[in-house]
Amino acid sequence: MKKIKFKKIVSLGYNCEVSTRIKEYMKGHFDSYPFSWAYIGSIPKFVNALNNLDDILSNEIVLLPSGMVKDTTYEISFHLKKPANLYDSEEEKYKMQVDELKSRFKHLVDKFKKLLNAKFYTLFVLKHNKNGKLEDYKKVINFFENNYKSKKFKILFVFQKEIQQDYYDAFKDNKFVVLYTIKEFAKDTDTEKGGDIQGWYSSFAYATNNQKFKKNKLKAGYTYLKENGFREFIKRIFHKN
């Protein structure tokens, strides 16, 4: 049997821990997509969001104490980028930040739609939220079964400590789903360094049959520049610890 080689590993949330670990594991081969750096507050509403990608961020948006903004219709929150200090008021600065987010998100949605038509293999990673329900997760899986045209994908579904029996029974025979457990998830306030980091790496290795991703410094640098801007890119080069 021919070994599957994945070109992309893409986070489906529910928070930034997943993308942080993917980015480290892929060593510069990482690409951002709509939910890579988002916080998903409701799995049922996430299902609705998947089926209405162009509607996300076109609804009421509220600024959260954390500094993120939330689309209240889908309960998905996003980070705002720090702008240059060129604005006369906080109101003007906030408007420009939201406009930038909407433009960036539209680009990511377009990338995601192209990905659904890809001929190569993609590994999607889904982090279990204890507040989610099995029936809603079935709908998430069904979305990709119905919309990833080539069927060349798998979904790595990661649990903390144990896989509940009903989830195991529901997905054990699904050829698109890989189930895995790690010791602990990071706290929402410590997604950079918290949680079972080695467990995440092991989950990716397990799902990809130990596929290796060689360090790609050029791609990593270009991606960082594109996502963070020229000023932060220069800081990264000259102020590395």
Rosetta blueprint (number, residue, H / E / L):
1 M L
2 K L
3 K L
4 I L
5 K L
6 F E
7 K E
8 K E
9 I E
10 V E
11 S E
12 L L
13 G L
14 Y L
15 N L
16 C H
17 E H
18 V H
19 S H
20 T H
21 R H
22 I H
23 K H
24 E H
25 Y H
26 M H
27 K L
28 G L
29 H L
30 F L
31 D L
32 S L
33 Y L
34 P L
35 F L
36 S L
37 W L
38 A L
39 Y E
40 I E
41 G L
42 S L
43 I H
44 P H
45 K H
46 F H
47 V H
48 N H
49 A H
50 L H
51 N L
52 N L
53 L H
54 D H
55 D H
56 I L
57 L L
58 S L
59 N L
60 E L
61 I E
62 V E
63 L E
64 L L
65 P L
66 S L
67 G L
68 M L
69 V E
70 K E
71 D E
72 T L
73 T L
74 Y L
75 E L
76 I E
77 S E
78 F E
79 H L
80 L L
81 K L
82 K L
83 P L
84 A L
85 N L
86 L L
87 Y L
88 D L
89 S L
90 E H
91 E H
92 E H
93 K H
94 Y H
95 K H
96 M H
97 Q H
98 V H
99 D H
100 E H
101 L H
102 K H
103 S H
104 R H
105 F H
106 K H
107 H H
108 L H
109 V H
110 D H
111 K H
112 F H
113 K H
114 K H
115 L H
116 L H
117 N L
118 A L
119 K L
120 F L
121 Y E
122 T E
123 L E
124 F E
125 V E
126 L E
127 K E
128 H L
129 N L
130 K L
131 N L
132 G L
133 K L
134 L H
135 E H
136 D H
137 Y H
138 K H
139 K H
140 V H
141 I H
142 N H
143 F H
144 F H
145 E H
146 N H
147 N H
148 Y L
149 K L
150 S L
151 K L
152 K L
153 F E
154 K E
155 I E
156 L E
157 F E
158 V E
159 F E
160 Q E
161 K L
162 E L
163 I L
164 Q L
165 Q H
166 D H
167 Y H
168 Y H
169 D H
170 A H
171 F H
172 K L
173 D L
174 N L
175 K L
176 F L
177 V E
178 V E
179 L E
180 Y E
181 T E
182 I E
183 K L
184 E L
185 F L
186 A L
187 K L
188 D L
189 T L
190 D L
191 T L
192 E L
193 K L
194 G L
195 G L
196 D L
197 I H
198 Q H
199 G H
200 W H
201 Y H
202 S H
203 S H
204 F H
205 A H
206 Y H
207 A H
208 T L
209 N L
210 N L
211 Q L
212 K L
213 F L
214 K L
215 K L
216 N L
217 K H
218 L H
219 K H
220 A H
221 G H
222 Y H
223 T H
224 Y H
225 L H
226 K H
227 E H
228 N H
229 G L
230 F H
231 R H
232 E H
233 F H
234 I H
235 K H
236 R H
237 I H
238 F H
239 H L
240 K L
241 N L
